[in-house]
Amino acid sequence: MIERSHVFLAATFLSTFGDILAVTAIPFGVGVETGRIEFTIIFWLVPALAVLAASFFGKRIGSRSGRARADYARLLMAIAVMEIVISLSSMLFRDRSSTLLICILFVALYAFAKEGIPRILYQVAVYRYFVEAEEYSKLAGRKAGLDIVAALGAVLTASAVVAAGTWRYVLLFDALTFVVLSLTILRLGRDPRPAAPAKSDSPAASSAVKALRPALVAVLVAVPLFHGVNAAFVNYLPLVNEKLAVMAATTSLTLLAVLRAPGMLLGLFFDRIRKWVAPRVWAVALPTAYVVAAGSYLALPNAWSVYALLLLGGLNVGVFSPADATIRNSIPSEHLVGFNVIVLRWLGVFQALSCAGAMLVFSAGDLDLRWLGVLVAASVVGALLLPAVHSRHPLLRRPQAGAQPSVEVST
């Protein structure tokens, strides 16, 4: 293992810690401080819109693929400077309106730079600037282990700063992680080797694309579905638990760290797991189980359904994410950005619509869980329709009847 891989692991550890700390402490800090779940929902609605906006930069980003590393590093640095100003402002202006406005601006910039653009460049963009694809498969377990440590530390830290009322300092810390990641990519990263041009019309390439279709359909359905269900109520689960007297919000945050760990631990062994269960199977099974757990909670809110949702949330990080990345690794280079744009755009749409619906439900006064169930059901139905919407896409079209059977690929 070369030294550059250690740089990658250190950079992603810091980035993961900062990201999870920010997305946990800021929304729940505002929610606990104001006592309004609706204000917390804003911090998922605004990122959804920012991610949706980022999806329209796909063609421009694709045309600058050779400059992606430098472009992304400079984008991070520019936004980091703006976020440092924003974070300092949040400490000076502490009234409710100013806090909401400042934090909304912060998460919009954050989502655009670290959730939107990377999903267009590549599902796991940063590794490409430090290691080759073959080496990354060996690093995946070590990275998963570091992600577990980062996630546990970040969520426990978030719980502490929210309880202490010092969550505003998280804004400054996360902005500084942008600076570090930007400088690391710019100074220590390297441009990935250009892929050899693929012959899409060759029999082997055509066969591989046909074999890849079921896995890509699973990803296309699963990613928007996860974000739609999460935005309906799971993202605000600690506050919902408190509102329904299931458990205190701070207790839920602590459980979030502890119960996600087992699923994330499986990521340490993903290279072995994928030999026993194909990534496309995980891409179907985990969203299905997650929807069942979400429905169980809405039907009868209790601690056990909370445990199930949190455990499956860990599996989403530890198993689904690398399964998704493995599947997308097999996409021909000329179709990669296009497919990522499709998934990103629907991710933004599903999350934004679920957030808007949740805002109406939680603003109505008495919490009617049946309406949250409608949002979850709408996400399921909408996600299942997406393959038909994109049935003419070269990666997603159905094989014609009578076509020669395709060879199997490891997805």
C-alpha positions as CSV (number, residue, x, y, z in Angstrom):
1,M,0.0,0.0,0.0
2,I,1.5,3.3,-1.0
3,E,1.8,6.5,1.0
4,R,-0.7,8.3,-1.2
5,S,-3.4,5.8,0.0
6,H,-2.7,6.9,3.6
7,V,-3.3,10.5,2.6
8,F,-6.7,9.4,1.1
9,L,-7.7,7.6,4.3
10,A,-6.8,10.6,6.5
11,A,-8.6,13.1,4.2
12,T,-11.7,11.1,4.0
13,F,-11.7,10.4,7.8
14,L,-11.6,14.1,8.6
15,S,-14.2,14.8,5.9
16,T,-16.6,12.1,7.2
17,F,-16.3,13.4,10.7
18,G,-17.0,16.9,9.7
19,D,-19.9,16.0,7.4
20,I,-21.7,13.8,10.0
21,L,-21.1,16.3,12.8
22,A,-22.6,19.1,10.6
23,V,-25.6,17.2,9.3
24,T,-26.4,16.0,12.8
25,A,-25.7,18.9,15.1
26,I,-26.9,21.8,13.0
27,P,-30.5,20.6,12.2
28,F,-31.1,19.1,15.6
29,G,-29.4,22.1,17.3
30,V,-31.9,24.4,15.6
31,G,-34.8,22.0,16.3
32,V,-34.0,21.6,20.0
33,E,-33.4,25.4,20.4
34,T,-36.6,26.4,18.7
35,G,-38.8,23.4,19.6
36,R,-40.0,23.3,16.0
37,I,-39.5,20.2,13.8
38,E,-40.5,22.3,10.8
39,F,-37.3,24.3,11.1
40,T,-35.3,21.1,11.2
41,I,-37.0,19.9,7.9
42,I,-35.7,23.1,6.2
43,F,-32.2,21.7,6.6
44,W,-33.0,18.8,4.4
45,L,-35.3,20.7,2.0
46,V,-32.6,23.3,1.1
47,P,-29.9,20.7,0.4
48,A,-32.3,18.8,-1.8
49,L,-32.8,21.9,-3.9
50,A,-29.0,22.5,-3.9
51,V,-28.4,19.0,-5.1
52,L,-31.1,19.4,-7.7
53,A,-29.4,22.5,-8.9
54,A,-26.0,20.8,-9.1
55,S,-27.5,18.1,-11.3
56,F,-27.9,20.7,-14.1
57,F,-24.1,21.1,-14.2
58,G,-23.6,17.6,-15.5
59,K,-22.8,18.5,-19.1
60,R,-20.3,21.2,-18.1
61,I,-18.6,18.9,-15.6
62,G,-18.5,16.1,-18.1
63,S,-16.8,18.4,-20.6
64,R,-14.1,19.3,-18.0
65,S,-13.4,15.7,-16.8
66,G,-9.7,16.2,-17.4
67,R,-9.7,19.2,-15.0
68,A,-12.1,17.7,-12.4
69,R,-9.6,17.4,-9.6
70,A,-8.4,21.0,-9.7
71,D,-11.9,22.4,-10.4
72,Y,-13.3,20.5,-7.4
73,A,-10.5,21.5,-5.0
74,R,-10.9,25.2,-5.9
75,L,-14.7,25.0,-5.6
76,L,-14.2,23.5,-2.1
77,M,-11.8,26.3,-1.1
78,A,-14.1,29.1,-2.4
79,I,-17.1,27.7,-0.5
80,A,-14.9,27.1,2.6
81,V,-14.0,30.8,2.6
82,M,-17.7,31.8,2.3
83,E,-18.6,29.3,5.0
84,I,-16.1,30.6,7.5
85,V,-17.6,34.1,7.1
86,I,-21.1,32.5,7.5
87,S,-20.1,30.5,10.6
88,L,-18.5,33.6,12.3
89,S,-21.7,35.5,11.6
90,S,-23.8,32.8,13.3
91,M,-22.0,33.5,16.5
92,L,-22.6,37.2,16.3
93,F,-26.3,37.1,15.3
94,R,-28.2,34.6,17.5
95,D,-31.8,35.6,17.1
96,R,-34.1,33.0,15.6
97,S,-34.5,34.6,12.1
98,S,-30.8,35.3,11.7
99,T,-29.8,31.8,12.9
100,L,-32.2,30.2,10.4
101,L,-31.0,32.4,7.5
102,I,-27.3,31.9,8.3
103,C,-27.6,28.1,8.8
104,I,-29.7,27.7,5.6
105,L,-27.1,29.5,3.6
106,F,-24.4,27.2,5.1
107,V,-26.2,23.9,4.3
108,A,-27.0,25.1,0.8
109,L,-23.3,25.7,0.0
110,Y,-22.4,22.5,1.8
111,A,-24.9,20.3,-0.1
112,F,-23.9,21.8,-3.5
113,A,-20.2,21.2,-3.0
114,K,-20.1,17.9,-1.0
115,E,-23.3,16.2,-2.0
116,G,-24.2,17.5,-5.5
117,I,-21.0,17.9,-7.5
118,P,-19.2,14.7,-6.2
119,R,-22.2,12.6,-7.2
120,I,-21.9,13.8,-10.7
121,L,-18.1,13.4,-10.8
122,Y,-18.3,10.0,-9.3
123,Q,-20.1,8.2,-6.6
124,V,-16.9,8.0,-4.5
125,A,-15.0,10.9,-6.2
126,V,-12.2,11.6,-3.8
127,Y,-10.5,8.1,-4.0
128,R,-9.8,8.6,-7.7
129,Y,-7.3,11.3,-6.9
130,F,-5.2,9.2,-4.6
131,V,-5.5,5.5,-5.6
132,E,-6.4,3.3,-8.5
133,A,-9.7,1.4,-8.6
134,E,-8.0,-1.9,-7.9
135,E,-6.3,-0.5,-4.8
136,Y,-9.5,1.1,-3.6
137,S,-11.2,-2.3,-3.4
138,K,-8.5,-3.3,-0.9
139,L,-8.8,0.0,1.0
140,A,-12.6,-0.2,1.2
141,G,-12.5,-2.2,4.4
142,R,-10.0,0.1,6.1
143,K,-12.0,3.1,5.0
144,A,-15.2,1.6,6.3
145,G,-13.5,1.1,9.7
146,L,-12.4,4.7,9.8
147,D,-15.9,5.8,8.8
148,I,-17.3,3.9,11.7
149,V,-14.9,5.7,14.1
150,A,-15.7,9.0,12.5
151,A,-19.4,8.5,12.6
152,L,-19.5,7.3,16.2
153,G,-17.3,10.2,17.3
154,A,-19.3,12.8,15.2
155,V,-22.7,11.7,16.4
156,L,-21.6,11.5,20.1
157,T,-20.0,14.9,19.7
158,A,-23.2,16.3,18.1
159,S,-25.3,14.9,20.9
160,A,-23.0,16.7,23.4
161,V,-22.9,20.1,21.7
162,V,-26.6,20.1,21.1
163,A,-27.2,19.3,24.8
164,A,-24.8,22.1,25.7
165,G,-26.2,24.6,23.2
166,T,-22.7,25.1,21.6
167,W,-23.7,23.6,18.2
168,R,-22.9,26.8,16.4
169,Y,-19.1,26.1,16.6
170,V,-19.8,23.1,14.4
171,L,-20.3,25.5,11.5
172,L,-16.8,26.8,11.8
173,F,-15.2,23.4,12.3
174,D,-16.9,21.9,9.2
175,A,-15.8,24.9,7.1
176,L,-12.2,24.3,8.1
177,T,-12.5,20.6,7.0
178,F,-13.4,22.0,3.6
179,V,-10.1,23.9,3.6
180,V,-8.1,20.8,4.6
181,L,-9.8,18.6,2.0
182,S,-9.3,21.2,-0.7
183,L,-5.6,21.6,-0.1
184,T,-5.1,17.8,0.2
185,I,-6.8,17.2,-3.2
186,L,-5.0,20.1,-4.8
187,R,-1.5,19.5,-3.5
188,L,-1.3,15.8,-2.8
189,G,-3.9,14.3,-5.2
190,R,-3.2,13.5,-8.8
191,D,-5.4,13.3,-11.9
192,P,-6.7,9.8,-12.6
193,R,-5.4,8.1,-15.7
194,P,-7.8,8.6,-18.6
195,A,-9.7,5.5,-19.4
196,A,-9.2,3.9,-22.8
197,P,-12.1,4.8,-25.1
198,A,-14.7,2.1,-25.0
199,K,-16.2,0.6,-28.1
200,S,-19.9,0.7,-27.2
201,D,-20.9,-1.1,-30.3
202,S,-18.7,-4.1,-29.8
203,P,-20.4,-7.4,-28.9
204,A,-18.5,-7.6,-25.6
205,A,-19.4,-4.1,-24.6
206,S,-23.1,-4.6,-25.6
207,S,-23.2,-7.8,-23.7
208,A,-21.7,-6.2,-20.5
209,V,-24.2,-3.3,-20.6
210,K,-27.1,-5.8,-20.9
211,A,-25.8,-7.8,-17.9
212,L,-25.4,-4.5,-15.9
213,R,-29.0,-3.3,-16.4
214,P,-30.6,-5.1,-13.5
215,A,-28.1,-3.7,-11.1
216,L,-28.4,-0.2,-12.4
217,V,-32.2,-0.4,-12.3
218,A,-31.8,-1.3,-8.6
219,V,-29.6,1.7,-7.9
220,L,-31.9,4.0,-9.8
221,V,-34.9,2.9,-7.7
222,A,-33.0,2.6,-4.4
223,V,-31.2,5.9,-4.1
224,P,-34.2,8.2,-4.6
225,L,-36.3,5.9,-2.5
226,F,-33.9,6.0,0.5
227,H,-33.8,9.8,0.3
228,G,-37.6,10.1,-0.1
229,V,-38.3,7.9,3.0
230,N,-35.6,9.6,5.0
231,A,-37.0,13.1,4.2
232,A,-40.5,12.0,5.1
233,F,-39.6,11.5,8.8
234,V,-36.5,9.4,9.4
235,N,-34.1,12.3,9.2
236,Y,-35.9,14.0,12.1
237,L,-36.5,10.7,14.0
238,P,-34.9,12.0,17.3
239,L,-37.4,14.9,17.4
240,V,-40.3,12.8,16.2
241,N,-39.5,10.3,19.0
242,E,-39.5,13.0,21.6
243,K,-42.8,14.4,20.2
244,L,-44.4,11.0,20.4
245,A,-42.9,10.3,23.8
246,V,-41.0,7.3,22.5
247,M,-37.7,8.5,23.8
248,A,-35.8,11.8,24.4
249,A,-34.1,13.4,21.4
250,T,-30.6,13.2,23.0
251,T,-31.1,9.5,23.7
252,S,-32.1,8.9,20.1
253,L,-28.9,10.7,18.9
254,T,-26.8,8.5,21.2
255,L,-28.5,5.4,19.9
256,L,-28.0,6.7,16.3
257,A,-24.3,6.3,16.9
258,V,-24.4,3.0,18.7
259,L,-26.9,1.1,16.6
260,R,-25.5,2.2,13.3
261,A,-22.2,0.7,14.1
262,P,-23.0,-3.0,13.5
263,G,-24.2,-2.4,9.9
264,M,-21.2,-0.1,9.3
265,L,-18.9,-2.8,10.6
266,L,-20.0,-5.1,7.8
267,G,-18.3,-2.6,5.5
268,L,-15.0,-3.8,6.8
269,F,-15.7,-7.1,5.1
270,F,-17.5,-5.9,2.0
271,D,-14.9,-7.4,-0.3
272,R,-15.7,-10.8,1.1
273,I,-19.5,-10.1,1.4
274,R,-19.8,-9.3,-2.3
275,K,-18.5,-12.8,-3.2
276,W,-21.3,-14.4,-1.2
277,V,-24.1,-11.9,-2.0
278,A,-24.0,-9.8,-5.2
279,P,-24.1,-6.0,-4.9
280,R,-27.3,-5.9,-6.9
281,V,-29.0,-8.2,-4.3
282,W,-28.1,-5.7,-1.5
283,A,-29.3,-2.9,-3.7
284,V,-32.8,-4.5,-3.7
285,A,-33.0,-6.1,-0.3
286,L,-31.9,-3.2,1.9
287,P,-34.3,-0.6,0.5
288,T,-37.1,-3.2,0.8
289,A,-36.3,-3.9,4.5
290,Y,-35.9,-0.2,5.1
291,V,-39.4,0.6,3.8
292,V,-40.8,-2.3,5.9
293,A,-39.1,-0.9,9.0
294,A,-40.4,2.6,8.3
295,G,-43.9,1.4,7.8
296,S,-43.7,-0.6,11.1
297,Y,-42.7,2.6,13.0
298,L,-45.5,4.6,11.5
299,A,-48.0,1.9,12.3
300,L,-46.9,1.5,15.9
301,P,-44.2,3.9,17.1
302,N,-42.0,2.1,19.7
303,A,-38.4,1.6,20.6
304,W,-38.1,-1.7,18.7
305,S,-39.0,0.0,15.4
306,V,-36.6,2.7,16.2
307,Y,-33.8,0.1,16.7
308,A,-34.7,-1.5,13.3
309,L,-34.5,1.8,11.5
310,L,-31.2,2.7,13.0
311,L,-29.6,-0.7,12.4
312,L,-30.8,-0.6,8.8
313,G,-29.4,2.9,8.5
314,G,-26.0,1.5,9.4
315,L,-26.3,-1.1,6.7
316,N,-27.2,1.6,4.3
317,V,-23.8,3.2,5.0
318,G,-21.7,0.0,5.5
319,V,-23.2,-2.2,2.7
320,F,-25.5,-0.3,0.4
321,S,-23.1,2.5,-0.4
322,P,-20.1,0.3,-1.4
323,A,-22.5,-2.0,-3.3
324,D,-23.8,1.1,-5.2
325,A,-20.2,2.2,-5.9
326,T,-19.2,-1.3,-7.1
327,I,-22.1,-1.3,-9.5
328,R,-21.3,2.1,-10.9
329,N,-17.7,1.1,-11.3
330,S,-18.9,-1.1,-14.1
331,I,-20.6,1.7,-16.1
332,P,-18.9,2.5,-19.4
333,S,-17.0,5.8,-19.0
334,E,-19.1,7.5,-21.7
335,H,-22.3,6.9,-19.8
336,L,-21.1,7.4,-16.2
337,V,-21.8,11.2,-15.8
338,G,-25.1,10.8,-17.6
339,F,-26.3,8.0,-15.3
340,N,-25.1,9.9,-12.2
341,V,-27.0,13.0,-13.2
342,I,-30.2,11.0,-13.6
343,V,-29.9,9.5,-10.1
344,L,-28.8,12.8,-8.6
345,R,-31.7,14.7,-10.1
346,W,-34.3,12.2,-8.9
347,L,-32.6,12.1,-5.5
348,G,-33.1,15.9,-5.2
349,V,-36.7,15.7,-6.5
350,F,-37.8,12.9,-4.1
351,Q,-36.1,14.5,-1.1
352,A,-37.5,18.0,-1.9
353,L,-41.1,16.7,-2.3
354,S,-40.9,14.6,0.9
355,C,-39.5,17.5,2.8
356,A,-42.3,19.8,1.5
357,G,-44.9,17.2,2.5
358,A,-43.4,16.6,5.9
359,M,-43.4,20.4,6.4
360,L,-47.1,20.5,5.9
361,V,-47.7,17.5,8.2
362,F,-45.6,18.8,11.1
363,S,-47.0,22.3,10.7
364,A,-50.6,21.1,11.0
365,G,-50.4,20.9,14.9
366,D,-51.5,17.4,15.9
367,L,-49.1,14.9,14.3
368,D,-51.0,12.5,12.0
369,L,-48.7,9.6,11.2
370,R,-51.0,8.4,8.4
371,W,-49.9,11.4,6.3
372,L,-46.3,10.4,6.8
373,G,-47.3,7.0,5.6
374,V,-48.7,8.5,2.5
375,L,-45.3,10.2,1.9
376,V,-43.5,6.9,2.3
377,A,-45.9,5.1,0.0
378,A,-45.6,7.9,-2.6
379,S,-41.8,7.5,-2.5
380,V,-42.1,3.8,-3.1
381,V,-44.5,4.1,-6.0
382,G,-42.5,6.9,-7.6
383,A,-39.2,5.1,-7.3
384,L,-40.7,1.9,-8.9
385,L,-41.8,4.0,-11.9
386,L,-38.4,5.5,-12.6
387,P,-37.1,2.5,-14.7
388,A,-40.1,3.0,-17.0
389,V,-39.5,6.8,-17.2
390,H,-35.9,6.1,-18.4
391,S,-36.7,3.0,-20.5
392,R,-35.0,4.5,-23.5
393,H,-31.7,5.2,-21.8
394,P,-28.9,3.0,-23.4
395,L,-28.1,1.5,-20.0
396,L,-31.6,1.0,-18.8
397,R,-33.5,-0.1,-21.9
398,R,-34.9,-3.7,-21.8
399,P,-33.1,-6.3,-24.0
400,Q,-35.1,-7.0,-27.2
401,A,-36.9,-10.4,-27.4
402,G,-34.8,-13.0,-29.1
403,A,-31.5,-11.2,-28.4
404,Q,-28.5,-13.4,-27.5
405,P,-28.1,-13.9,-23.7
406,S,-25.5,-11.7,-22.2
407,V,-22.6,-12.7,-20.1
408,E,-22.7,-12.3,-16.4
409,V,-20.7,-9.5,-14.7
410,S,-19.8,-9.2,-11.0
411,T,-22.6,-6.8,-10.0
